[in-house]
């Protein structure tokens, strides 16, 4: 049952994220919608590197036999998720017309640190059992980026605009993701938290569609 349901869920998510990204780029009439579309494609394509091997492993020879493909996919996802938040920060700046050079520099530095750590061979991406310490190291700058984004969107939530619930989605995505990083190796069932985490990201993508529809309504 897990094999079938998880495979269907992952495929639907990838089709939704990538399809929505293509739709937004194709129909974009402003740079926020276009960047949202790019961000959605980065999200979907990045996750595909991990989820497609996972679907294959679930339906064939299992995770251990496909450790290299799964690990490589996780490495790619680690980088693309960092890019995802860089684009989301850009969308925040453009939508709210805010420019804070110090904050922008901090976000960029955190992203660079995250990517550099993710590229280090000590991550042992291609191994079935990967070191916990580097899983924590590479997620520290990522978590800080997430906290910054949560705070930024929370401060704007009182404006009651299209992105008023963005901070909740980002918070939930990290709330579900952190236990997986820390405990999934010891308690495999914790990995199920990746499902609500993925739903949180799908909701973030949906907010971009909602923004696009709102812009059309305002032009009418």
Secondary structure, DSSP 8 states (H G I E B T S, - for coil): -HHHHHHHHHHHHHHHHHHHHHHHHHH--SHHHHHHHHHHHHHHHHHHHHHHHHHHHHHTT-TGGGHHHHHHHHHHHHHHHHHHHHHHHHHHHHHHT---HHHHHHHHHHHHHHHHHHHSGGG-TTSSS--HHHHHHHHHHHHHHHHHHHHHHHHHGGG-STTTTHHHHHHHHHHHHHHHHHHTTT-GGGGGHHHHHHHHHHHHHHHHHHHHHHHHHHH-
